[in-house]
Amino acid sequence: MESLETTAISDRARPTGISFPAEVAKAFGADFLDPERCGEIVLAWIHPGPAVCPRCGLVLEGRSLARFQSFGRVHCRECGKFFTATAGTALHKVQISPSQIVLIAYLLALEVDLVEISRAASVDPETVRLWRLKFAALARGGRGK
């Protein structure tokens, strides 16, 4: 398995440089669908740089960073904004887990049939179709919304 470049964030390392869906296959391994690992992959995708407040740009540290990395609600001590890691991204208000997102991306990269992907990820085929469009928009430089 090709090793991924890592950047230290708090006490844990997080992979960087992963795009969806074509590059997600490079992260494949025994822990591929581990919820924590999938969360790290998704965070690296939507936030390639440091975790920051979307309003004032304050770099998150300590408990705020830990909450951000676990997709919890964060309160910026600088400007007072409440937000999550998905705010302002293609994943804002998404109702599927990071594991499902990674699985859908991986199976799309393998060109698996949409119905089979929906069955494997426990989502509607329309959800898979929309994610395929979202990934394509992101690959073209769009926001994927």
Secondary structure in CASP SS format (residue, H / E / C, confidence):
PFRMAT SS
TARGET T0000
AUTHOR 0000-0000-0000
METHOD secondary structure of the structure
MODEL  1
M C 1.00
E C 1.00
S C 1.00
L C 1.00
E C 1.00
T E 1.00
T E 1.00
A E 1.00
I E 1.00
S C 1.00
D C 1.00
R E 1.00
A E 1.00
R E 1.00
P E 1.00
T C 1.00
G C 1.00
I C 1.00
S C 1.00
F C 1.00
P C 1.00
A H 1.00
E H 1.00
V H 1.00
A H 1.00
K H 1.00
A H 1.00
F C 1.00
G C 1.00
A C 1.00
D C 1.00
F C 1.00
L C 1.00
D C 1.00
P H 1.00
E H 1.00
R H 1.00
C H 1.00
G H 1.00
E H 1.00
I H 1.00
V H 1.00
L H 1.00
A H 1.00
W H 1.00
I H 1.00
H C 1.00
P C 1.00
G C 1.00
P C 1.00
A C 1.00
V E 1.00
C C 1.00
P C 1.00
R C 1.00
C C 1.00
G C 1.00
L C 1.00
V E 1.00
L C 1.00
E C 1.00
G H 1.00
R H 1.00
S H 1.00
L H 1.00
A H 1.00
R H 1.00
F H 1.00
Q H 1.00
S C 1.00
F C 1.00
G C 1.00
R C 1.00
V E 1.00
H E 1.00
C C 1.00
R C 1.00
E C 1.00
C C 1.00
G C 1.00
K C 1.00
F E 1.00
F E 1.00
T C 1.00
A C 1.00
T C 1.00
A C 1.00
G C 1.00
T C 1.00
A C 1.00
L C 1.00
H C 1.00
K C 1.00
V C 1.00
Q C 1.00
I C 1.00
S C 1.00
P H 1.00
S H 1.00
Q H 1.00
I H 1.00
V H 1.00
L H 1.00
I H 1.00
A H 1.00
Y H 1.00
L H 1.00
L H 1.00
A H 1.00
L C 1.00
E C 1.00
V C 1.00
D C 1.00
L H 1.00
V H 1.00
E H 1.00
I H 1.00
S H 1.00
R H 1.00
A H 1.00
A H 1.00
S C 1.00
V C 1.00
D C 1.00
P H 1.00
E H 1.00
T H 1.00
V H 1.00
R H 1.00
L H 1.00
W H 1.00
R H 1.00
L H 1.00
K H 1.00
F H 1.00
A H 1.00
A H 1.00
L H 1.00
A H 1.00
R C 1.00
G C 1.00
G C 1.00
R C 1.00
G C 1.00
K C 1.00
END
